Each structure stands twice: as structure tokens, then as C-alpha cells.
């Protein structure tokens, strides 16, 4: 079971708002809240306060944005609090350690392949890099990152 912090929820909600845009997020939250009950009403200025951590996110806010985007990152954080039939929620540090280990092995294999120029070493390096990519991709959902969208162009436009 993982502890959930206010900062985790806040960061995940900010990520959802940034993904959809502040105006659209405010509209979705307003639509979800409706205006039939003043206790539950939502004003666009409330979003700014929440983005700046001056007000707490409500369950209604979470549901509205997750449903609008079809991404359930906050719900996933909450689910991490509870052990499932499959065992406890994955440990983020263990996931990072595994990804870093695979990355190190891939780097070592690539250096060996470059130095030798041997086709067999090149094939081994390719296998190691695939394993490293898989390790990082399995770890990335914990941070609400879509692997395909995570590619950041390197300097000079090389991907």
C-alpha cells in the first residue's frame, strides 16, 4: 500500500488541466458541477485558485477532468493506496531501479558493439535497448506520461 500525498494529487490534477487547457478544464468542471446546487457550484476563478494550490481539488473536479480526457491518473494514484488481489501497488522506486538497471546494461552493450563492430554484439545491444525501453515504458504510467507522446526532440531536430 502506498501513501498518497496532497502534492501527488495536486501535480496530477495540474497535469490534467495543462493537457486539456485551462479554459476547457474550467468548462468541463462547470458542466459537471452544474448550477442546481450552490454548495456544489464552481466558478472559473476557482480553477486558478486550485492550480495555485490555494484551494483543494474536489472529487467532482477529479471526475470531471478525468472523464473529459479519458485519463484516470488521479484514480490510479488512489488505487495505489489499496492492495489488490494481484498484490500491493508497484513500488515507484523499484520501477525506477529496474529501468535504470536496464538502461545501464543497454549502454554497456552498445559501447561493446561500437568498439567491436561485430554483428553479434550489435544484435545483443539491440536486445538490451529494447528491454530498457520496455522497462521505462512500463514505469512511465506512474507519472501519467504516454510513451509515444513523451518523445522530446533533441537538439538539431534529431529524434
C-alpha positions in Angstrom: 0.0 0.0 0.0 1.4 3.4 -0.9 0.8 6.6 0.9 -0.8 9.4 -1.1 0.2 13.0 -0.6 -1.7 16.1 -1.4 1.3 17.1 -3.6 0.8 14.0 -5.7 -2.9 14.8 -6.2 -2.1 18.4 -7.0 0.6 17.6 -9.5 -1.6 15.0 -11.3 -4.5 17.5 -11.4 -2.3 20.3 -12.8 -1.1 17.8 -15.4 -4.7 17.1 -16.4 -5.5 20.8 -16.6 -2.4 21.5 -18.7 -3.3 18.6 -21.1 -6.8 19.9 -21.8 -6.1 23.6 -21.3 -7.3 25.9 -18.5 -10.4 27.2 -20.3 -11.6 23.8 -21.4 -10.9 22.4 -17.9 -12.9 25.1 -16.3 -15.8 24.5 -18.7 -15.8 20.7 -18.0 -15.7 21.2 -14.3 -18.5 23.8 -14.5 -20.6 21.4 -16.6 -20.0 18.6 -14.2 -20.9 20.6 -11.2 -24.0 22.1 -12.7 -25.7 25.1 -11.2 -28.6 23.4 -9.4 -27.0 23.4 -6.0 -25.0 26.4 -4.8 -22.9 24.2 -2.5 -21.5 22.4 -5.5 -21.3 25.3 -7.9 -17.9 26.0 -9.5 -16.7 29.4 -10.8 -13.9 29.7 -13.3 -11.8 31.7 -10.8 -11.9 28.6 -8.5 -9.7 26.8 -11.1 -7.0 29.4 -10.8 -7.0 29.1 -7.0 -6.7 25.3 -7.3 -3.9 25.5 -9.8 -2.0 27.7 -7.4 -2.7 25.3 -4.5 -4.8 27.9 -2.7 -7.9 25.6 -2.7 -8.2 21.8 -2.6 -9.3 19.8 -5.6 -12.7 18.1 -5.0 -13.8 14.6 -6.1 -16.1 16.4 -8.6 -13.1 18.2 -10.2 -11.2 14.9 -10.5 -14.1 13.1 -12.1 -14.9 15.9 -14.5 -11.3 16.2 -15.8 -10.6 12.5 -15.9 -13.8 11.8 -17.7 -13.2 14.6 -20.2 -9.8 13.3 -21.0 -10.4 9.6 -20.7 -7.3 9.5 -18.5 -7.5 8.3 -14.9 -4.2 9.3 -13.4 -5.6 10.6 -10.1 -7.8 7.5 -9.8 -4.7 5.4 -10.3 -3.0 7.2 -7.5 -5.9 6.5 -5.2 -5.9 2.8 -6.3 -2.3 2.6 -5.2 -3.4 3.1 -1.7 -5.1 -0.3 -1.7 -3.5 -3.7 -2.1 -5.3 -5.7 -4.8 -5.7 -9.5 -5.3 -2.6 -9.2 -7.5 -0.5 -7.9 -4.6 0.4 -4.5 -3.4 0.7 -1.5 -5.7 4.0 -1.3 -7.5 6.8 0.5 -5.8 7.9 3.5 -7.8 11.5 3.3 -6.5 11.7 -0.4 -7.6 10.3 0.6 -11.0 12.9 3.3 -11.4 15.7 1.0 -10.2 14.7 -1.6 -12.7 14.5 0.9 -15.6 17.9 2.3 -14.6 19.5 -1.1 -14.4 18.2 -2.0 -17.9 19.5 1.3 -19.2 22.9 0.7 -17.8 23.0 -2.8 -19.4 21.9 -1.3 -22.7 24.6 1.3 -22.6 27.3 -1.2 -21.8 26.1 -3.5 -24.6 26.1 -0.5 -27.1 29.6 0.5 -26.1 30.8 -3.1 -26.6 29.1 -3.3 -30.0 30.6 0.0 -31.2 34.0 -1.0 -30.1 33.9 -4.4 -31.7 31.8 -3.6 -34.8 30.7 -7.2 -34.5 27.2 -8.0 -35.8 26.5 -10.4 -32.9 27.4 -7.6 -30.4 25.1 -5.2 -32.3 22.2 -7.7 -32.0 22.9 -8.1 -28.3 22.9 -4.3 -27.9 19.6 -4.1 -29.8 18.0 -6.6 -27.4 19.3 -4.7 -24.4 17.9 -1.4 -25.7 14.5 -3.0 -26.3 14.5 -4.3 -22.7 15.5 -0.8 -21.4 12.7 0.9 -23.5 10.2 -1.7 -22.2 11.3 -1.1 -18.6 10.9 2.7 -19.0 7.5 2.3 -20.8 6.1 0.1 -18.0 7.3 2.6 -15.4 6.0 5.8 -17.2 2.2 5.4 -16.5 3.0 6.1 -12.8 3.8 9.6 -13.9 0.8 9.9 -16.3 3.1 10.0 -19.4 2.1 8.4 -22.6 5.2 6.8 -24.1 4.5 7.8 -27.7 3.8 11.4 -26.7 6.8 11.6 -24.4 9.4 11.9 -27.2 11.2 15.2 -27.0 13.1 16.3 -30.0 16.8 16.5 -29.4 19.0 19.4 -30.4 19.4 19.7 -34.1 15.9 18.1 -34.7 17.2 14.6 -34.3 14.7 12.2 -32.6 
